[in-house]
Amino acid sequence: MYNRQGKNYVEVTIMKKLQILLGTIVICGTTYSAQLELKAGFEPFREGKNTYADFDTGASIGAEVLFNSVDNPFDYGFGIERKSHFKGDRSSSNKLNGGNAYPVYMTGKSHVYNDMFYVVGRLGWSIYEKGSAEDGLYFGAGLGKQFGAMTLEGMYEHFDVNTNAKLFSGDQAGVFSLKIGYRFGENKRDVLAREKKETARLEQEKYMAEQGKKKEEVRLAKEKEEERVRLTEEFMENERLMQEEARKNILKRYESMAITASYGVNEVTTYELDGELMNRINTDLANESGVIEIKAYTDSKGSETLNKELSQDRADRVAEAIRGRLTNNNIEVRSEGMGKTNFLNDNSTPELRRENRRVELKFIAS
């Protein structure tokens, strides 16, 4: 055991070393433009392991130097803490009982879920003030949340009290701690984001200034384009109306068109289609769809049954001729014999009856 003078010497030596480490942390933070975070903690749970000891609650104070990764939300660095005396049952043989702990460590903090919180880890070496305790490995892990320059962390920390530097060997201690921190300096990611935003703002101002010089030209060009669009739309609408009117006139032409007339009495001949007429039909109805109705009529002479059959035969022959020359597959050709109906005159003379013996075409658009 150390006497009072020896113990005081050890404590003074440790404090000098810690002061040097703390000064190094501050110098590094200033020199390398890193963030310096001062921390204060409360430790509601302290427990010795291997050799039994339930320690009282404690506190901690420390500092960290943090460097910021630019490409991902990760901070890393090193730090030091001073933990208050581990006070417990005097009968405990845990070497840490009655002494202070000074962990020196490397740390890493990874922000997750869009900086909703971060995962923190520590790994280092713990120096003990009491002469009976031996320095040992130290590690900690937990979660944290950042509120501007303030941080709040919940962490589990583990101490080995053994110079063999073997994890979980000899006396150990476990601590659950709550830490509040304040960061000095600005995160590099925030700096880059601000610089990027400022660059974008300056570029936007420059762009707006250039646009201001050309504002009148742009306005005139816009008006000119609007006028061009208006005239184009007006022209297209006129074209559409003209096309609709032309289509109406064409379809009106095919509401009732005489194909052939002047059949002889009881005459049924193979119908020779007028080539010019068929060319006109193919041109007029090229873009249409629907039905061409071919209807044949007779004069008033003869029986109704005979005239019905005769007119059907005439209508079929004309329809067959049209089908053979029609180029639009979207048009159906139908034929119907109407017999002695729909007379054009009173059938009083042979010439008038010849006029009634006819075939008519009608187009019905769909």
RODO-2510 file (C-alpha; in nm, 4 decimals, decimal comma):
residues 366
     n   res          X          Y          Z
     1     m     0,0000     0,0000     0,0000
     2     y     0,1102     0,3570    -0,0663
     3     n     0,1618     0,5918     0,2263
     4     r     0,0005     0,9365     0,2152
     5     q     0,3071     1,0922     0,0550
     6     g     0,3286     0,8172    -0,2053
     7     k    -0,0415     0,8331    -0,2770
     8     n    -0,0271     1,2098    -0,3191
     9     y     0,2652     1,1691    -0,5572
    10     v     0,0690     0,9201    -0,7669
    11     e    -0,2360     1,1462    -0,7750
    12     v    -0,0249     1,4492    -0,8735
    13     t     0,1491     1,2487    -1,1471
    14     i    -0,1860     1,1269    -1,2856
    15     m    -0,3324     1,4754    -1,2782
    16     k    -0,0308     1,6152    -1,4642
    17     k    -0,0681     1,3493    -1,7308
    18     l    -0,4385     1,4149    -1,7603
    19     q    -0,3822     1,7877    -1,7830
    20     i    -0,1332     1,7278    -2,0632
    21     l    -0,3880     1,5039    -2,2416
    22     l    -0,6644     1,7601    -2,1968
    23     g    -0,4367     2,0336    -2,3265
    24     t    -0,3490     1,8153    -2,6247
    25     i    -0,7188     1,7665    -2,6966
    26     v    -0,7842     2,1410    -2,6936
    27     i    -0,4771     2,2144    -2,9104
    28     c    -0,5759     1,9454    -3,1635
    29     g    -0,9294     2,0765    -3,1781
    30     t    -0,8026     2,4273    -3,2484
    31     t    -0,5209     2,3309    -3,4855
    32     y    -0,7113     2,0888    -3,7078
    33     s    -1,0419     2,2788    -3,7075
    34     a    -1,2113     1,9858    -3,5374
    35     q    -1,5065     2,0069    -3,3028
    36     l    -1,4411     2,0201    -2,9321
    37     e    -1,7129     1,8722    -2,7125
    38     l    -1,7230     1,9177    -2,3354
    39     k    -1,9255     1,6544    -2,1515
    40     a    -2,0799     1,6098    -1,8099
    41     g    -2,2421     1,2852    -1,7045
    42     f    -2,4496     1,1215    -1,4347
    43     e    -2,4017     0,7522    -1,3592
    44     p    -2,7052     0,6079    -1,1758
    45     f    -2,5788     0,2509    -1,2078
    46     r    -2,2307     0,1278    -1,1125
    47     e    -2,1506    -0,2345    -1,0488
    48     g    -1,8329    -0,4293    -0,9801
    49     k    -1,7848    -0,7642    -1,1493
    50     n    -1,5962    -1,0833    -1,0578
    51     t    -1,5346    -0,9476    -0,7054
    52     y    -1,8671    -0,8214    -0,5747
    53     a    -1,9255    -0,4499    -0,5291
    54     d    -2,2346    -0,2351    -0,5647
    55     f    -2,0974     0,1150    -0,6053
    56     d    -2,2826     0,4344    -0,5269
    57     t    -2,4021     0,6624    -0,8068
    58     g    -2,1376     0,8827    -0,9591
    59     a    -2,0600     1,1558    -1,2077
    60     s    -1,8159     1,2293    -1,4858
    61     i    -1,6679     1,5203    -1,6740
    62     g    -1,4644     1,5094    -1,9918
    63     a    -1,3787     1,6406    -2,3368
    64     e    -1,3619     1,5014    -2,6891
    65     v    -1,2043     1,6118    -3,0168
    66     l    -1,4235     1,5071    -3,3100
    67     f    -1,3368     1,4987    -3,6775
    68     n    -1,6141     1,4889    -3,9358
    69     s    -1,6400     1,2622    -4,2352
    70     v    -1,7443     1,4623    -4,5388
    71     d    -1,8933     1,1850    -4,7513
    72     n    -2,1082     1,0133    -4,4869
    73     p    -2,2692     1,1011    -4,1498
    74     f    -1,9825     0,9723    -3,9343
    75     d    -1,7746     1,1507    -3,6679
    76     y    -1,4606     1,0121    -3,5105
    77     g    -1,1955     1,1270    -3,2674
    78     f    -1,0554     1,0782    -2,9176
    79     g    -1,1372     1,1929    -2,5691
    80     i    -1,0770     1,1743    -2,1971
    81     e    -1,3040     1,1624    -1,8922
    82     r    -1,2696     1,1889    -1,5183
    83     k    -1,5092     0,9707    -1,3234
    84     s    -1,5802     1,0364    -0,9583
    85     h    -1,4790     0,7948    -0,6819
    86     f    -1,6203     0,4454    -0,7047
    87     k    -1,7599     0,4241    -0,3507
    88     g    -1,9082     0,0991    -0,2300
    89     d    -1,9181    -0,1532     0,0494
    90     r    -1,5926    -0,1412     0,2448
    91     s    -1,5898    -0,5178     0,2586
    92     s    -1,5686    -0,5339    -0,1206
    93     s    -1,2374    -0,6543    -0,2550
    94     n    -1,2898    -0,4952    -0,5987
    95     k    -0,9691    -0,3043    -0,6711
    96     l    -1,1593    -0,0095    -0,8155
    97     n    -1,3436     0,0517    -0,4867
    98     g    -1,2545     0,3921    -0,3485
    99     g    -1,0706     0,5324    -0,6497
   100     n    -1,1267     0,7567    -0,9517
   101     a    -1,1128     0,6372    -1,3130
   102     y    -0,9718     0,8292    -1,6080
   103     p    -1,0613     0,6577    -1,9388
   104     v    -0,8677     0,7773    -2,2450
   105     y    -1,0329     0,6519    -2,5609
   106     m    -1,1000     0,6675    -2,9325
   107     t    -1,4617     0,7252    -3,0302
   108     g    -1,6846     0,6931    -3,3359
   109     k    -2,0368     0,8267    -3,3891
   110     s    -2,2535     0,7189    -3,6816
   111     h    -2,5703     0,9184    -3,7488
   112     v    -2,8683     0,7135    -3,8663
   113     y    -3,2221     0,7754    -3,9924
   114     n    -3,1439     1,1215    -4,1314
   115     d    -2,9676     1,2299    -3,8113
   116     m    -3,2624     1,1241    -3,5957
   117     f    -3,0054     0,9799    -3,3536
   118     y    -2,6546     0,8379    -3,3614
   119     v    -2,4792     0,5214    -3,2471
   120     v    -2,1686     0,5896    -3,0396
   121     g    -1,8797     0,3609    -2,9503
   122     r    -1,5624     0,3995    -2,7434
   123     l    -1,2461     0,1938    -2,7115
   124     g    -0,9436     0,2846    -2,5017
   125     w    -0,7483     0,2528    -2,1807
   126     s    -0,8570     0,3440    -1,8291
   127     i    -0,6145     0,4914    -1,5738
   128     y    -0,7051     0,4468    -1,2064
   129     e    -0,6163     0,6857    -0,9281
   130     k    -0,6096     0,4421    -0,6404
   131     g    -0,2773     0,2680    -0,6016
   132     s    -0,4266    -0,0794    -0,5575
   133     a    -0,6096    -0,0714    -0,8935
   134     e    -0,4247    -0,1520    -1,2127
   135     d    -0,4900     0,0224    -1,5445
   136     g    -0,6992    -0,1767    -1,7940
   137     l    -0,9021    -0,1844    -2,1116
   138     y    -1,2070     0,0371    -2,1440
   139     f    -1,4959     0,0344    -2,3903
   140     g    -1,8418     0,1824    -2,4156
   141     a    -2,1415     0,1751    -2,6498
   142     g    -2,4752     0,3549    -2,6637
   143     l    -2,7134     0,5894    -2,8437
   144     g    -2,7148     0,9670    -2,8666
   145     k    -2,9224     1,2557    -2,9956
   146     q    -2,7955     1,5936    -3,1113
   147     f    -2,9900     1,9158    -3,0552
   148     g    -2,7927     2,1856    -3,2338
   149     a    -2,4717     2,2254    -3,0329
   150     m    -2,6086     2,0125    -2,7451
   151     t    -2,5852     1,6327    -2,7251
   152     l    -2,7536     1,3759    -2,5043
   153     e    -2,6126     1,0232    -2,4770
   154     g    -2,7069     0,7058    -2,2961
   155     m    -2,4155     0,4630    -2,2700
   156     y    -2,2964     0,1423    -2,1114
   157     e    -1,9242     0,1513    -2,0159
   158     h    -1,7000    -0,1347    -1,9127
   159     f    -1,3687    -0,1193    -1,7181
   160     d    -1,1054    -0,3894    -1,6788
   161     v    -0,8911    -0,3488    -1,3669
   162     n    -0,5937    -0,5532    -1,4836
   163     t    -0,2616    -0,4624    -1,6451
   164     n    -0,2677    -0,7852    -1,8482
   165     a    -0,4768    -0,5867    -2,0970
   166     k    -0,7102    -0,8801    -2,1450
   167     l    -1,0773    -0,8033    -2,1804
   168     f    -1,2954    -0,9538    -1,9064
   169     s    -0,9963    -1,0679    -1,7001
   170     g    -0,9598    -1,0002    -1,3301
   171     d    -1,1653    -0,7301    -1,1614
   172     q    -1,4148    -0,5408    -1,3758
   173     a    -1,6767    -0,2691    -1,3418
   174     g    -1,9829    -0,1803    -1,5453
   175     v    -2,1412     0,1647    -1,5612
   176     f    -2,4596     0,2982    -1,7205
   177     s    -2,4271     0,6716    -1,7799
   178     l    -2,6278     0,9652    -1,9094
   179     k    -2,4127     1,2382    -2,0631
   180     i    -2,4871     1,5935    -2,1696
   181     g    -2,2413     1,7604    -2,4038
   182     y    -2,1830     2,0937    -2,5704
   183     r    -1,9913     2,1163    -2,8979
   184     f    -1,7683     2,4045    -2,9951
   185     g    -1,6886     2,4538    -3,3611
   186     e    -1,8896     2,3647    -3,6673
   187     n    -1,9376     2,0285    -3,8288
   188     k    -1,7561     2,0093    -4,1645
   189     r    -2,0654     1,8604    -4,3284
   190     d    -2,2657     2,1607    -4,2106
   191     v    -1,9948     2,3953    -4,3352
   192     l    -1,9909     2,2329    -4,6781
   193     a    -2,3704     2,2333    -4,6928
   194     r    -2,3774     2,6032    -4,6021
   195     e    -2,1064     2,6866    -4,8551
   196     k    -2,2935     2,4902    -5,1203
   197     k    -2,6146     2,6734    -5,0348
   198     e    -2,4333     3,0089    -5,0427
   199     t    -2,2751     2,9248    -5,3788
   200     a    -2,6166     2,8308    -5,5139
   201     r    -2,7604     3,1570    -5,3801
   202     l    -2,4875     3,3640    -5,5459
   203     e    -2,5332     3,1795    -5,8716
   204     q    -2,9075     3,2370    -5,8487
   205     e    -2,8530     3,6099    -5,7888
   206     k    -2,6162     3,6257    -6,0835
   207     y    -2,8659     3,4430    -6,2998
   208     m    -3,1487     3,6742    -6,1912
   209     a    -2,9309     3,9780    -6,2664
   210     e    -2,8626     3,8481    -6,6162
   211     q    -3,2288     3,7696    -6,6616
   212     g    -3,3197     4,1203    -6,5491
   213     k    -3,1141     4,2667    -6,8331
   214     k    -3,2960     4,0470    -7,0822
   215     k    -3,6401     4,0794    -6,9250
   216     e    -3,7821     4,2992    -7,1989
   217     e    -3,6437     4,0761    -7,4717
   218     v    -3,7918     3,7724    -7,3014
   219     r    -4,1280     3,9479    -7,2668
   220     l    -4,1348     4,0434    -7,6339
   221     a    -4,0266     3,6975    -7,7380
   222     k    -4,3000     3,5501    -7,5206
   223     e    -4,5633     3,7772    -7,6708
   224     k    -4,4422     3,6919    -8,0190
   225     e    -4,4563     3,3218    -7,9416
   226     e    -4,8042     3,3568    -7,7918
   227     e    -4,9186     3,5372    -8,1063
   228     r    -4,7655     3,2663    -8,3229
   229     v    -4,9393     2,9968    -8,1175
   230     r    -5,2691     3,1851    -8,1364
   231     l    -5,2458     3,2207    -8,5148
   232     t    -5,1444     2,8571    -8,5497
   233     e    -5,4370     2,7438    -8,3366
   234     e    -5,6697     2,9718    -8,5292
   235     f    -5,5399     2,8361    -8,8593
   236     m    -5,5734     2,4769    -8,7383
   237     e    -5,9274     2,5448    -8,6162
   238     n    -6,0191     2,6943    -8,9536
   239     e    -5,8652     2,3932    -9,1240
   240     r    -6,0633     2,1632    -8,8998
   241     l    -6,3883     2,3498    -8,9711
   242     m    -6,3174     2,3439    -9,3441
   243     q    -6,2440     1,9713    -9,3294
   244     e    -6,5629     1,9111    -9,1320
   245     e    -6,7629     2,1139    -9,3841
   246     a    -6,6037     1,9279    -9,6753
   247     r    -6,6771     1,5940    -9,5046
   248     k    -7,0377     1,6979    -9,4452
   249     n    -7,0745     1,7853    -9,8152
   250     i    -6,9213     1,4545    -9,9192
   251     l    -7,1412     1,2517    -9,6845
   252     k    -7,4425     1,4504    -9,8003
   253     r    -7,3580     1,3473   -10,1581
   254     y    -7,3815     0,9847   -10,0501
   255     e    -7,7142     1,0177    -9,8707
   256     s    -7,8854     0,9026   -10,1890
   257     m    -7,6904     0,8415   -10,5105
   258     a    -7,8301     0,6787   -10,8234
   259     i    -7,5863     0,4148   -10,9482
   260     t    -7,7722     0,2864   -11,2515
   261     a    -8,1173     0,3215   -11,4073
   262     s    -8,3235     0,2265   -11,7113
   263     y    -8,3186    -0,1515   -11,6673
   264     g    -8,5171    -0,3308   -11,9345
   265     v    -8,8328    -0,5139   -11,8313
   266     n    -8,7319    -0,8173   -11,6208
   267     e    -8,3702    -0,7429   -11,7164
   268     v    -8,0853    -0,8600   -11,4888
   269     t    -7,7410    -0,7989   -11,6331
   270     t    -7,3911    -0,8336   -11,4911
   271     y    -7,3260    -0,4850   -11,3659
   272     e    -7,0276    -0,3020   -11,5138
   273     l    -6,9177    -0,0466   -11,2536
   274     d    -6,8341     0,3021   -11,3738
   275     g    -6,4572     0,3342   -11,3108
   276     e    -6,4718     0,7102   -11,2570
   277     l    -6,7527     0,6705   -11,0039
   278     m    -6,5635     0,4012   -10,8121
   279     n    -6,2480     0,6114   -10,8026
   280     r    -6,4499     0,8960   -10,6556
   281     i    -6,6036     0,6659   -10,3932
   282     n    -6,2598     0,5359   -10,2903
   283     t    -6,1266     0,8910   -10,2639
   284     d    -6,4245     1,0403   -10,0814
   285     l    -6,4587     0,7576    -9,8300
   286     a    -6,0890     0,6720    -9,7841
   287     n    -6,0844     0,7700    -9,4145
   288     e    -6,4380     0,6736    -9,3264
   289     s    -6,5874     0,3675    -9,1618
   290     g    -6,9440     0,2528    -9,1921
   291     v    -7,1848     0,0815    -9,4302
   292     i    -7,2655     0,1270    -9,7992
   293     e    -7,6266     0,0284    -9,8608
   294     i    -7,7202    -0,0776   -10,2143
   295     k    -8,0990    -0,0733   -10,2734
   296     a    -8,2714    -0,1723   -10,5969
   297     y    -8,6263    -0,0742   -10,7043
   298     t    -8,8683    -0,1898   -10,9783
   299     d    -9,1683    -0,0358   -11,1563
   300     s    -9,5283    -0,1143   -11,0650
   301     k    -9,5787    -0,3935   -11,3178
   302     g    -9,5721    -0,7599   -11,2206
   303     s    -9,6282    -0,9419   -10,8948
   304     e    -9,4784    -0,8229   -10,5706
   305     t    -9,2855    -1,1489   -10,5173
   306     l    -9,1316    -1,1415   -10,8640
   307     n    -9,0314    -0,7756   -10,8298
   308     k    -8,8797    -0,8418   -10,4878
   309     e    -8,6602    -1,1222   -10,6244
   310     l    -8,5715    -0,9227   -10,9364
   311     s    -8,4673    -0,6149   -10,7355
   312     q    -8,2632    -0,8280   -10,4924
   313     d    -8,0747    -0,9840   -10,7819
   314     r    -8,0001    -0,6398   -10,9289
   315     a    -7,8852    -0,5055   -10,5880
   316     d    -7,6587    -0,8094   -10,5265
   317     r    -7,4843    -0,7697   -10,8634
   318     v    -7,4126    -0,3999   -10,8014
   319     a    -7,2933    -0,4681   -10,4435
   320     e    -7,0606    -0,7443   -10,5665
   321     a    -6,9107    -0,5086   -10,8236
   322     i    -6,8498    -0,2404   -10,5581
   323     r    -6,6924    -0,4897   -10,3138
   324     g    -6,4464    -0,5933   -10,5811
   325     r    -6,3227    -0,2377   -10,6327
   326     l    -6,3539    -0,0903   -10,2808
   327     t    -6,0133    -0,0166   -10,1179
   328     n    -6,1330     0,0771    -9,7654
   329     n    -6,1619    -0,2352    -9,5477
   330     n    -6,3501    -0,0415    -9,2799
   331     i    -6,6594    -0,0137    -9,4986
   332     e    -6,9151    -0,2927    -9,5279
   333     v    -7,1312    -0,3284    -9,8399
   334     r    -7,4899    -0,4488    -9,7960
   335     s    -7,7538    -0,5095   -10,0645
   336     e    -8,1322    -0,5156   -10,0436
   337     g    -8,4042    -0,5532   -10,3059
   338     m    -8,6908    -0,3186   -10,2342
   339     g    -8,9305    -0,4385   -10,5082
   340     k    -9,1997    -0,2073   -10,6366
   341     t    -9,1674     0,0684   -10,3763
   342     n    -9,0451     0,4266   -10,3518
   343     f    -9,1486     0,5272   -10,7053
   344     l    -9,0068     0,8397   -10,8632
   345     n    -9,3258     0,8948   -11,0715
   346     d    -9,6704     0,7455   -11,1343
   347     n    -9,5551     0,4688   -11,3774
   348     s    -9,8131     0,5898   -11,6292
   349     t    -9,5911     0,5487   -11,9394
   350     p    -9,3123     0,3065   -12,0408
   351     e    -9,0570     0,5896   -12,0116
   352     l    -9,1649     0,6733   -11,6574
   353     r    -9,1635     0,3053   -11,5554
   354     r    -8,8082     0,2735   -11,6949
   355     e    -8,6981     0,5567   -11,4602
   356     n    -8,8347     0,3649   -11,1608
   357     r    -8,6238     0,0562   -11,2479
   358     r    -8,3058     0,1751   -11,0766
   359     v    -8,0318     0,1056   -10,8133
   360     e    -7,9349     0,3633   -10,5463
   361     l    -7,6308     0,3903   -10,3117
   362     k    -7,6341     0,5310    -9,9604
   363     f    -7,3375     0,5599    -9,7161
   364     i    -7,4001     0,5504    -9,3404
   365     a    -7,0971     0,6601    -9,1340
   366     s    -7,0294     0,4892    -8,8034
***
